[in-house]
Amino acid sequence: MKRSVVLVFALLVFISVSQAQKKKRVAVMNFDYSTVHSTVMSIWGADQDIGKGIADLLVDKLVNDGQYSVIERKALDKILAEQNFSNSDRADPTSAAKLGKVLGVDAIIIGSITQFGRDDKKTGIGGGGFSRLGVGIGGVQKRESKAEVAITARMINTETAEILASVTGKGESKRGGTSLLGAGAGSGGGGGGAFDMSSSNFGATILGEAVHSAVDQVGQQLDQKAAALPARVVNIEGLVADASGNTLIVNVGKRAGVSVGDRLEVRRKIREVKDPSTGKVIKRVEDKVGEMVVTEVDDGSATGTYTGSGPAKVGDSVRTPQ
């Protein structure tokens, strides 16, 4: 009986691990909001990066739904800074695909906010922004206010820049006797300061309700595309940076697609073949000297256990077995 229980438990663990491994790895870019920038300015009296807010909400939605493995926001921001990725690149599939390769993800999600605010364009929105006690004075309010938010999202293949999926979401919310940011815009907000779209304060406003509805629709549609997303073929190429006994450190890590448990060939250059007319190297002849099993990995390096016919050396190449 005990043996049967152990076997069942082991099978469940195996299935759980297998399912986790099948999850496609994605990254979510800040959404482009240039189309509605003037509306954002009129609502808050200052610029607010609602594109980042929408992206953060979508990340939370995808993580909670469990269909994808989503890259951490800190890791994405770090790469964005290193790659000098500008706001103008937010909705560009080619730029996103290049960034996705650096991140080592199967796909990258980009998007645009096409509608944000009130459906009645003739009515001005609060001139005072937030005050410490709530929505500032000077705003024009209707007896019944309606908020509308529309967003589009595209899933981009990081290898080909092909658009794998294009989805849309539209949220609406209306309430009598309040403004877009009323009945939820309490103390702590500021017209020119940063705000948190995931906060309960914002979520309780009619604008917040419309935002959450639009994001939920987009998340649900992306979840339905998860099974059809092609797996990214990872070909790893790097060099041994440190060799100490049977422990190797190589100069490629998560960004290159390396994962714990990967097996990499360790190869040593024997000679180079050059074009006699140009002197350009046309082929490098290498011999396999051993194999490395990855035991630890970070963004830019990996550590593993080496076995081979002889010791590995700094400068030896590592690559995915062919």
N, C-alpha and C positions, 0 to 999 in steps of 0.2 A: 504493500500500500504506500509506504513512504517513498519507495523508488518511483512509483507512478506519479506521485505528487511532484517530486523533483523533476521528472521528465516533462510534465505539463508546464511547470514553472519555467524551465529552460526554454521550452518551445515558445511560450508567451514572450519571454525576453528577446528571443531571436526574432520573432515577428515584429516586436516593437522597434528593435534596432533597425531591421530591414526597412520598415516604413519610414523611420527617421532619415535613413540614408537616401530614400527615394525622393524626399522633398527637394524641390528645385530651390536654388539659392538666388534671391533677388535683392535689388536695392531700389529704394524709392527716392527720386530726385525731388527737390523743391519745385512746386508747380509754378508755371509762369502766370503772372497776374497783370501783365502790361495792358490787356484789354480793359480791365476794370480799375486801373490805377487811379483815375480821377474820382471814381466813386468811393474808393477806399479813403482818399484824401478828404472827401466831403463828409464821410461818416465820422472819422476820428479827428479830423482837423490836422492830421499829420500822416506820414507814410507808415504803414504797418505791413510787415512781410506775411501777408495771409497765405502766400504760396508755401512757406515753410510750415505754417499752421496746418494747412490741408494735408501736406505730406506726413506730418507727425501723426495726425489722426488716422490716415490710411495705413501707416506702419502698425499702429496699435490694432487696427481692425484685422489686418492680415496675420499678425502674430497670434491674436486671440483665436482666429478661425483655424489656425494650424495647418493650412494647406501649403505654406511656403516656409522656408528658412530665410528670415529677413536680416540683412546685415545691420549691425549696430549703427546708430546715428553718429556716435563719436568717431567711429572708423571712417564713415563716409565723409564727414566734415574734414577730417585730417587729409584724406586723399584729394578732396576738392581744393583745399588750400595748396597742397603740393603741386597739383596739376594746373593751378591758376584758372580754374573753371569759373567763367563769368556768368552773371545773371542772364545774359543774352543767349547762353548755351542751354538754358533750362529745357527748352522744348525741341532741341535739335537732335534727331535720331542718330546721326553720324557721330556727333560729339559724345552723346550718351553711350554709344556702343564702345567707343575707345575707352571711356572711363570704366565701363563694365569689365573690360578685359583686365585693366589694372586691378580692379576689385576682386576679380576671380569669381564673378557671379554668372549664373546661367542666363539671366535676363535683367534688364534695368527698366524701371517704370518711370515714364515722364508724363507730364500732364499740363493742362491749361485751365484756368478759371475763366469761363466765358460770360458768366452773369453773377453778380454779387450785390445784393441790396434790395431796394424797394422797386416794385413793379410800376409805381406811379412816378414817372420821370419829372413831372411838373412840380412836385413838392420838394422843397429843400430839406436837407437833413441837418440836425443840430449844429449850430454854429459854435457851441461852447465845448464840444468834446465831453470827456468825463470830468467830473469834479470829485472831490474826496467823498461826497455823500451820494453820488449817483450820476445820472445823466445831466450834463450841464445845461444852463438856461440858454435861451436864444434859439432853440430848435423849433421847427414847425412840425406839429404832430397832427395826424388825422384821427378821426374817431375810431377807425379800424385800420390797423397797419398790416401790411403783408410783405414778407421777406421772400425773395426767390434767389436761389443759388444753383448754378449749373457748372459742372466740371467735366472735362474729358480726360481720359488717361489712355496711354499707349504702352504696350509691353514690347520692348525692343530686344531682338536677338543680338547678343554681344559679339558674335562672330561675323555676322553678315550685315548688321544694321537693319535687317528686315523687321517690319512691324508684324508681330505675332498676334496681337489682339488690340482692338480699339473699342473702348467702352465709354459710356456716358452716365452721368447721374444728375438728377435734378431734384432739389428739395424745396418745399414751400412750407410756410408757416404764417398764420395770421391770428391776430388777437385784437379785440376791441380796447380802445382807450390806452394804447401804449405806443411807443416808438420802436424802431428796429432794435435798439439796445435796451429797451425798457423791461421792467419786470424780471430783472436778473442782473442788470448792470449796477452793482453795488459799489461800496467803497473799495479802494485799492487800485482801481483802474486809472489810467491817465491818458489824456488825448495824445501826447507825443511819445509816451513810453511804450515798452514792449507789452504785449498781452499774451495770454495763454489760451488758445482755442480749446484745449482739453479741460479747462477749468469748469467747475460746476456753475460758476457765475455766468460765463459766456454761454454755456450750454442751455441755461434756463431762458435766455432771450429768444425772441422769434428768429433773429438772424442765426443764432447758434443752433436752434432746432433745424433750420433749413440746411445749414452746413453739415450737420451730423447725418441728416437724411440723404443728402447727395453723396457723402463719403461712403455710407453704408451700402448704397446701391452699387457704386463703383467696386467696392471690396467684394461684394457678392458675385458680381460678374467676373472679376479676376479670379476668384476661387474656382469658378466653373471652368476656367481655361488651364488650370494647373496640370491636369492629367495629360493635356495635349502639348504641353511645353517640351520641346526637344531638349535632351540632356546635353550639356556643354561638354565637348570632347577636350580634355585637358592634356596637353603635351608639355611636360615640364623639362626645362633645360637650365642647368646651373653649374656652379663650381664648388668644389670642396674648399671651405674657408679655414677649417681647422680640423686636424686629425690627431686624436689622442687615444692610442690603443685601438679599441674597437668602437670608439665613439666619434662620430663625425658631425660637424656643423657645416651646413651648406648655405649658400647665399640666396636661396629662394624659399618663400614661405606661403602664407595664406593668400597673399595677393596674386601669386602665380598659380594658385589652385592646389597647393600641397595640403594634405590632410594626414592626421595621425593614422598609422597603419599602412600608408602607401609604401610600395616597394620601388626603389629607384636603382637603376644600373649605375655602377661606378666604372668609368672608362678612362683610359689613359692614352694620350696622343702618342703615336709611334712615329709618324712623319706627316709632312704636308706635301701635297702635290700642287705644283704651280703651273699656270699657263706659260709656256715658253716664250710666247710673243708679248705678253703683258706683265708677267711676273705676279699676277693675281692668284691667290690661293683658290683653287677650284675644288679641292677635296682634302679632308682631314682623315687620315687613317688611324683608327683607334682600336684598342683591344679592351675587352671587358675584363676587369680585374676583380670584381666582386659585386656585392649588392648591399644596399642600405635599407633598413626598415625604419620608417619615421616613428619616433616615440614622443616627440614634442615639436610644436610648431607655433610661431608667432607671425606677425605681418611680413617681415622681411627675411626670415631665416627658419631653418628647421634642424632639429637634432635627431640623430638616429643611431642604430646599432649596425655595425659593419661586419660582414663576413666575406672572406675572399681568399684567393690563392696567395696573396701577399699583402703587406700593409698598404693602406690608402695614403695618398699624399696631397698636400695642399696644391690646388690647381687642377687636380683630376676633375673630369666632368661628370655630372650626374644627369640622368634623363629618364623619362618614362620608358619602360621596356618596349621594344618594337615587336 
